[in-house]
């Protein structure tokens, strides 16, 4: 039931008198903070990274989906401020947690960032606040980890403060879908928490989808990305199969998607990248194992997808062998190292795995990427080379690892001795120097 405290908070939110807090200024937190500020809600953004805090203060964006102009507008008007002083959590009425949730090498969830954020909130938690976790995690995290920590000081969720989960659905680089027009799923620890969180998000998104609990909301997010991971795994396995059958997998998928019902196209590639799809399904399978359930689809898809970079390297070896060359000593140039087109994000990018595997086998690796001027990941330290310069200087093999729209694919196909195309970027170009996935 809605109580006096929740009514007061709801009224503050609706009249734009509430102060909103956002912890984490990454791909999720910064766009969210900007949207709250644009909606006329005083917003304080928190991050331990002083460089990010300073850039926001200067009105600068470091994320492609948010322009400098947007940040400048809300910082100049004073609706958005950034800080690494977490004592200011005492000044806010609502708090969104948007911090990373990586996997450990053992594929166990690493909640250290979430725990750190919750510990800071607990120090300053007061009656009437709303806390929402947005970071992707396993079902039960809010009830098993977040709630006990916040209630340890004596306040009770659903009575004195409100607690919910609302999964982020950010798709970096997507010009059609953004924070405002992507429906927002919200689940609270009780009806009142769900209601308060729903009203908060209604200020900045077009559609809110309430669900019955935080655990349901947590599972929704994992289903979304597991659905993609499993279907991409199927597409990748089909690609491996079609290679044996001497069938063009891209032609097969293109024809299959002409069916107006019962089929949704997914495409093969060099592996999975980004923070969500390669990681989120394993949160679900990890939790399932705790309950004695084996999620075979997830594990199998993970096995297929994680093996794709090695398969790409074998395709590179085949391409070089066609020119009587081996990988060792050959100049292999990657076109694109971001995990998806037209973004700068290299988290979990399969291009990095490909580069590392090539270096292990003695290749001389270089790359071009208009969005990633310098690559310093997993021991790799490389500077991007202009694609035209790379081609004119001479390479032995070009690998299209990320299909950025700015690459001149006809020029690549024409100038490179051999090309390994992992993205079907050379669709329609038929040359004997092209080796497709």
N, C-alpha and C positions, 0 to 999 in steps of 0.2 A: 504493500500500500504506500502511496505517496505521503510522506510526512512533512512536517513544517520545514525541516531543514532542506529537503529536496525541492520543495516548492520555492523556497528562497533562491536556491541555486538555479533552478529552471528560469525564474523570473530574471535573474542577473544575465543569464545567457541570452534570453530572447530580447532583452532591452540593451544588449551590447555593453553591459556594465561588468561582465565577467572578465577576468584576466586569465588567459590561456597559457599553459606551459607546454613546451615540446622538448623532449630530451632526445638528442641525436640530430645532427644536421647533415645527414647523408642524403641518398637518393629518395628516401621516404620523408624524412623529417623536414628538410628545407622546403620542398613544395607544400607540405601540409602547413607549416608555420606561415608561409607566404599567403596561402588561401585564408587562414584564420584572420590574418592582419588585413587582407583585402576586404574581408567581410565586416571590418570595423570592430574587431575584437582585439583589445590590447594583448599582445603576444610576446612572451619571453622565451627565447630559444636557448637551450643549454647544450654545451658540448665540452668535452675535455680537451678537444683539439683547438688550441689557441689560434692556429692559422685560420681555421674555418670561422671561428668567432670574429676574428679581425676582418676577414673578407666581408662577412655579412654587415658588420658595422660600417664598412666603407661602401656599402651598396653594391657589392660585387657578387656575382653568382659563379660557382664552379661546377654547376650541373647543367647539362644541355637543355633540360626541360624547363628551366627557370631562367628568364632573361635578366641581365643586369638592371634593365629598366624597371622590372617588377620589384626587384629587391630594393632599388633606390627609392621607389615610390613609397613603400611601406616603412622604410627606415627613416626617410626624410620627414614623413608625417608623424613618426614616433609610435606607430602602431606595432612595429616589430623592433625588438632589441635583442641582442645576442650577448651571452655571458658564459663564463666558466665558473661563476660563483653560485654554487648549488644551494647556498643558504637562501637565495631568492625564491626557492620553491615554496617557502612559507607565504609568499605574496600572491600566489596563483590560486585560481579556483578549480581549474581542471589541468590534468597532466597527461600528455600522450607520450608513451615510451616507444621510441623508434630507433632502437640500437641493433647492432649486428647480432645474429645468432648462428655462428658457424658450426660446422661439425669438427670434432677432433679426428685425428687420423684413424682412430678406431671406429669411426662412424657413430660415436656417441654424441649427443647434443652438448654443446658448450654454451651454458647459460650465464657465463661469467659477466658479460656485459649487462644482461638483464638484472642479475642479482645486484651488481654494483649500482645500477640506476634505482632499483627498489630500495636498497639500503639508504641511499641519499634521500629518497622521498620519505621513508619512514622517520628520518631524523626531524622532518619538518611537517609531517602530516598533521592536519587539523580537521576538526569537524566541518562537514559541508563540502569537502573536496571530492572531485571525481578523478579517478585514476583509470586510464585505459592503456592496455598493452597492445601495441600494433605489431611488434616483432614476431615473425613467424616462428612457431615452436610446436612442441608435441602436445597432443590433447591432454589436458589436466594440469598444464603449467600454472595457470592462474590460481586454481584451487589448491594445488599441492606446494607451490613455491611462493607465488606473489602474495596471496591472501594471508598465510601465516606470518610472513614477515611484517606486513602492514598492520596486522591486528595485534602484534606482540606488545605494542605500546598501550593497549587498552581500548582503542576505538574498534568498532565492529562494522564490517562491510555490510552495506544494505541498511544500516541503522544510523551510524554517525558519519560514514563516508561511503562513496559509491565506487564500484569496481567492475570493469568490463573488459572484454577483448573485442577488437575490431581489426581483422587482418588487412594489412596493406595490399593493394593490388596495382602497384606501380609497374608500368611497362616503359622503361627508358627508351626515348626516341620515337615513341608512338605519337604522331601528331593528331590522331583522331580521338584518342582516349586519354584523359588526364584525371587529376584528382577530383575535379568537380563533376565530371559526367560519368565516372565509373561508379556503379551502385556500391554502397557501403554496407557490409554485413556487420551487425552489432549483436553481441550476446553478453548479458551481465550476470553477476552472481545471484541476482534476484530481479524481480520485475521492475522495481524502482531504479536499480542501477541501469537496466536496459533502457528504460524510458529516458533517464537523464542523459545517457550517452547518445541515444537516438536524437534527442533534441539538439545536443551539441553539434552533431554532424549535419543535421538538417540546415544549419547556418551556412554550410560551405559545399554540400554536395546535393545533386538533383534528386537522388533516390537513396533511401536508407532501408535496409532489409533486416528487421529485428529477428533474432532466433532465440530459442528457449534457454540457452545457457552459454557460458564461456567455452565449455568443452565442445559444444556443437560448432561454435564460431571458429575455434582452433582447428577442428577437423575439416571444416569447409575449405579453408585455405590449403590444407594439405591434399585434399581431394583434387582441387583445381590443378595443382602442379604435378601431382602424381598421374593424373589423367594425361597430361602432356608428355611427361617423361616416359610413360609406358607406350604411348602411341608413337612417339619418336623412336623409341627402342624397336618397335615393330617395323617402322619405316627403315631404320638402319639395318635390321636383320634382313629385310627384303632386298636392300641394296647389295648386301653380301651374297645373298642367294642369286640375285639377278646377274651378278658378275660371273658366277659359276655357269649360269645358263646362257651367257652371252646375250642378255636382254637389257635394254636401256630402261633402268628403273624409273627415270624421270618421265619417259614416255608412258610407262605403265600408269603412274600416278596421275598424270595429266588426263589420260583417257578415263580412268576410274572416277575422277571427280566430276565427270559429265553426268553421272547419275544424280538425279535431283533429290534423292532420299536415301537414308541408310548408309551414307558414306561421308566422312569428313577427311579432307586431305591433310596428311602430315608428311614432312619431307625429311629425307636423310641428311646427314651432314658430318663434319669432322669430329663431332662430339658435342656434349652439352656444356653451355657456359652460363654465366650470370650467377647471381647469389641464390636464386630460387630453385629452378628446375633440377639442377644437379644435386641439390642438398635436401630440399624439403621432403621428398618421398622417404628419405631415410629417417627423418624424425618420426614419421608414421610407422615405419617398419620397426624402429627401435622400441617404440611404445607398445606395439603389438607383441613383440617378443617378451616384454615384461608381463604380458597377460597370457603367455604360452601359445601365441598364434604366429604361424610362419607366413609372412606375406610374400609368396613366391613370385608373383608378377613383378613386384617392385624390385626384388633382388635380381631377377633375370634381366629386367630392363636396364638396371644399373650396370650389370655385367656387360651387356651388349654395348651400351652407350659409352662406357669407360674404355672399351676396346677400340673405338673408332680412330683415335689419333694414331695408334699403332698400325691400323689398317691403311690409313692415309700414307704413312711412311713407306709401307710396302708398295703402294701405288706409285710413290715417288721413285722407289727403287726400280720398279718395272719400267717407268717412263725413261729413266736414265739409262737403263740397260738397253733400251731400244736405240740408243745413240752410243752404245758400247762404253758407257760410263758407269761407275759405281758411286754409291753415296759418299764414301770416303774421299775427301778432296774436292768434291763437286760444290759449285756455288748454287745454293738453293735460296731463292728469294720468296718470302711470304708476302702476299698482297692481303693486308688486313691482319691485325692481331686482336682487335676488340672482339667480344664474344658475339656481337650481333651487328647488323648494318647501321652505320651512321650514328654511332655512339662512341664515347671514349672509354667505356667500362671494360676492363680486362679481367674482372673477377671470374675465376674458374674457366677462363677462355681456353678452348681446345688448341688454339694456335700456339699457346705457350708450351703445352705438352708436346706438340709436333716439333717445335723448335728444339726442345730439350732432347727428344729422341734422335733428331737429326744430328745434333752436336755430339751425342754419345757415339754415333756411328761415323764421326769424322767429317761431317759436312761443314762447309763455310756458310753460315746462316746470316741472312740480312732480311730487312722487311721494309715495307712502305705502309703507312697508315696516316691519313690526314687528321685523324682524331687523337692519335697517340704519338706524340713527337718523340717520346723516350720511353723505353720499356725496361723496367728494373723489377723483375719478378722471378722468384724461385732460382735465384743465382744468375739469371740472364740479365745482362746489361747491354742494351743496344740502342742506338739512335736511328730514327727513321730516315730513310733515303727517298728522295723524290722518285716517283715511279718511272718517269721518263729517263732520268739519269741512270737508274738501276738497269733499265733495259738497254740503254745505249752503251753502258760500260761493259755489258756482257755478263750474262748469267747462264747457268746450265739448265736450270729448271725453275719455272714459276709455279707457285702454289697459290691458288685463290682460296684463302682460308676464311675470309670475311667479305661478303659481297657489298662493299660500300658503293653507293650510287655514283661517287665521283671518279671511280676508276674507268679508264678507257679500255674496255675489254677487247675490242677489236685490235687495238694496238698491242695488247699483251699477247693475244693469239698469233698475231703476225710476226712479232719480233722475238718472242721467247723460243728457244729450240724445242722445248717440250713444256706443256702446261698440265698440271694436275688441278682439275676443277672440282672442288668439293661442294660447291653451292649451285651448280647448274647456271652459273653466270654467263657461260658461253653458249647458252641455248640457241640453237639455230645455226651455229657455226660448225661446219663439218670439215675438219682437217685432221690429217694423220698424226699431228704433233699434240693433239688434245687427248688427255686421259681423264675420263670422268670417274666419279666415285663409284 
